[in-house]
Amino acid sequence: MPEGTSVLRAAALADINIPKLCASDNLEAFGSCRMCAVQVEGKRGYPAACTTPVEAGMQVTTQNTKLARLRRNIMELYISDHPLDCLTCPANGDCELQDVAGAVGLREVRYGFEGENHLSAEKDNTNPYFSFDPSKCIVCSRCVRACEEVQGTFALTIDGRGFDSKVSPGQMEDFMDSECVSCGACVQACPTATLMEKSVIDQGVPEHSVITTCAYCGVGCSFKAEMKGDQLVRMVPYKGGDANHGHSCVKGRFAFGYATHGDRLTTPMIRDSIDQPWREVGWEEAINFAAERLKATQAKYGRESIGGITSSRCTNEETYLVQKLIRAAFGNNNTDTCARVCHSPTGYGLKTTLGESAGTQTFDSVMKSDAIIVIGANPTDAHPVFASQMRRRMREGASLIVADPRHIDLLDTPHRGDAQHLPLRPGTNVALVNALAHVVVSEGLEDHDFIAKRCDTEAYQAWRDFISEERHAPEAVESITGVSAEAVRRAARTYAKAPTAPSTMAWASPSTARARPWSWASPTWPWPPATSGAKASGSTRCAARTMSRAPATWAPSPMSCPAISTSPMPRPAAVSRNSGACPSTMSRACAFPTCSMRPSRAASRHSTSRARTSPSRTPTPSTSRRR
């Protein structure tokens, strides 16, 4: 058992139930409710199981007459200041307070309801998604801690002391006027009906659930779609989800109205021609109709006349099934997904430089990062759940470097570690990255052991010679990027000297870049592994989609094609007319559009034709060019 494991956790692993109210498996131990009191041999009193670490040879009593009486008395105090409206409460049957009261055997409240209480506290219904009823609050602080530890917004606090303690959004504001981002972490953490989804208040407690994937951003959060009959009542983040670990953002948590919207089609419809009205039919008739029309089209116009395209909101599995249908059933390679349009530049750059077009790490690896670089992305808006992980790591001491013309919200994270902003001019990304790499190399901050094991010596030396040129020094590119040389040097040193964990690089998809967006995805490698921070599992790269993207530079980078000589200025590159095989591709034809070793346009078209007519082949960037 890991060191520091609490008695409460150890008991749960041994299938021993200890009552609790303030404890949650995704929050730090707090020990305020005292419901998990136990007896430990050799220790006085009744320590809280959630804050007591296990020790070798420890003898713990989790249930006896004294503990039962103590827990029942504590529960009496809670209920004496709590509305007795369980039968009409929207959380009836889904309330931890109700469950624990039953578990400890509470049958009456001896203290009565006279004197001061909080039963008349005013409700806050300003938030459009959930209600806040302080009369039902037991001040366990789970909502406050969830906002702090899980989301990182710090929108909630405990105001007052003793009997006057109460949960407060901001400085005695209502939820709508506070800094709350409606992620729902507080609602999910609440053990009572204090924080409750309005959809549950209106429709009642769900009866069953289905595990699904959020249809919004590319994080891929897992959710439990909780339903009553066939009606969707609420979306609850699934704790077993590898991408979100039980957390969510406002979109995935509450913006599910499209699932039951009146305009949504729930029955197949067909029509024989565009000038006829749609008519509803059964699934079998609709599928047969589509199959016959598709086969007729292919018979008349040829095998290549059919193709398929999927939405970026489709899951990987759905996209896989569509491409399999096109290739296996229709016998061609005319399949695509709209996600490729914005991700092809990053995929091309990563494939060329790393050999793999996907990100190299999981979202969880950010929790091992000592330095985080965000280039042209705004995670708090575009990928909020991942941004919450980054914020959590920053509060633990990780440094943040943001290269973006905008001042993004991540820079304003409460209780963050070192945060640096490099407000570069749009279109000067490569010049800035080259300047960062120049500092790493010129100051001898490389991890030589890593380079010797992972990099081709000759290719790395060629890149090192190039990046060491004074034209890439921060002072030389300061007038281009608009970022001071001092700020660039400080950022490079912060990144390169990150102690032991891998650093993280997250950048926006450069699909709006001018002319050659793939050049932006290429130059960020190989300088990260050349630093001392790129150890353990290696540098993390997350190619993230955002709503707003910083444009890339015109110039390709020689980091991925040494045959090209570039200037850091945002203009077309000059091509080196050297002879022989392209050094970037090890004797095969270069795929870079401006490289002198690139195959002719006619040869490229010929390769494309072969690839598209062979169902068994998947086109690659060097053999197929999409238009």
C-alpha positions, 0 to 999 in steps of 0.5 A: 500500500502506498505511503501516506494512504489514509485509514479511510482509503485502506478500509475501502480497499478492504471492503470495510465501510466507514461513514463519511460526508466531507471526504471524496476520492478526488479531493484532499483529506479535510477531516471536518465532518467527523463522521469517519471517526475511528479508534486506533489502539495506543492513541487517545480520542477518535481520530478521523479516518480520512486524515489518519495515515496507515502504519505498519502494525496499526490496530484500527476499530471502525465499528463498535457501540461507542463509535456508533453512538458518536456518529449518531450524535454528530448526525443529529446535530447536522439534521437539527439545522437541516430541512426535514423535506426529504420526500419532496426534496429533488435529491430524495434517493440520491443524497449522501446525507440521507444515506449516512443518516440511515447508515448510522441508525438515526431515527429521531432528533432530540435537539428540536428545531427551536433557536437559531438556524439557517432554514430560512436562508435565501436560495440563489437561482441566478445560475442558469444550470443549477440552484444553490440552497444554503438552507440545506448546506452542512458546510462540509467544504467539498464544493469549495475544495472542488472549485480549488483543487479540481477546477482551479477557479477559486470562485467559492469560499467559506465566509464567517466562523463557527455557527455563522460559517457559510459557502459564499461565491466570491465576496458575498456575490451570487453565482452569476456575478462571481468568477464561477465558470459553471464547470459543475465540479461543486454540484457533483461534489455536494453531498446534499441538495444544496447544489442541484442541477435544475434539470433534476429539480424539474424532471426528478432523479435519473433512473439509469445511465449510459457511458458516452463521450462528450461531443464538443472539444478534442479532449474526449471527456467521458460522461454518464448520460443519466436518464429517466426512461428515454429522457436525458436528465443530466450529464455527469462526468465519469470518474473512470474517464482517462481524459477527464477523471470525473471533471468537466466544463460547462459545455459537456456538463450542461450544454446537452440540450441538443440531444432532446431539441425539438429540431433534432431528427429522431426518425429516418426520412427519405425522398426520391428527388430534391423537389419532393417533400421528406417522408418518415420511414422505418430504419429498414426501409431507409437503409435499403433505400440508401444502399440501392441508390449508392449502388446505382450511383456507383454502377453508373458513374464508376467506383470512384463516384462514392466517398465519405466524410465524417464530422470532427465531432464523431468519435474515433470509432465512428470515423473508423467505421465510415472509412471501413465502409468506404474502403471495404464496401465501395472499394476506394479510398475516398474517405476523409474527416473534417478534423484533417483540414485543421490538423493536417499541418501539425500532423505533417510537421510531427510526422516529418520530424518525429515519425508520428503525427499524433501527440507524444503524451497523454493529458496526464503527463502534464502533472509530471511537468516542471515547465509548460510552454503554451504556444498560440493556444488558449486552453481555458477557453478551448480545452477547459478540462485540460487547462484545469490539469495545467492549473493544478500542476502550476499551483504545485510549482510548475513554471508557465511560458505563454507565447501568444499575442494575447494575454490568455486567462492561464496567465492569471491562474491563482496561486500559480508558480512562475509565469512568463508571457512572450507577446510575439507579433503574429507570424513570427512563431518560427523566429521566436522558437529559433531564438529559444533554441539558440539560447539552449544551444549557445549556453550549453543547456543540452542534455547530451546523454539524451541526444546521444541515445535518441538523435542522429549525430550528423543531423543533430550537428547540422541543426546545431550549427544552423541554430547557433548562428547569430542571426537566431540570437534573441537580440537579432530577432527582437525587432522581428518578434517584438519580444525582448531578448531578456524575456526570451533568454529567461524563458529558454533557461526556465524551460531548459533547466526544468529539473527532472520531469518532461516539459509540456508544449501545447500549441494551437492548430495552425490551419489559418497560417499563411502559405505553409502552415506545416512549417510552424509544426516542424521547428519546435523539434528537435530543440526540446529534447536537446534540453535538460528538462526533456527526461523521464518519458520525454517532452510532451506535445499536445496539438490542440484545436482552438477557436482562435489561432496565431498565424504561422510564419512563411518559412519552413524550418531547416530542423526538418529539412536541412536542404532548405536555408531559411531566414527568420523573417516571415517570407518565402524561403530560399531553396538550396540547390544542392545535389544528391539525396535530401539529407532530411529524408535519408535518400528518399524523395523530400516531401517539402514543397520548396525543397529541390529534391521534391518529386515533380508535380506529374510524378506526384499526380501519378502516385496519387492516382495509384493510391486512390485506386488501391483499396489496400493502401493508405496514402501518405504525405509523400505519395498523395497530395489532396487538393 
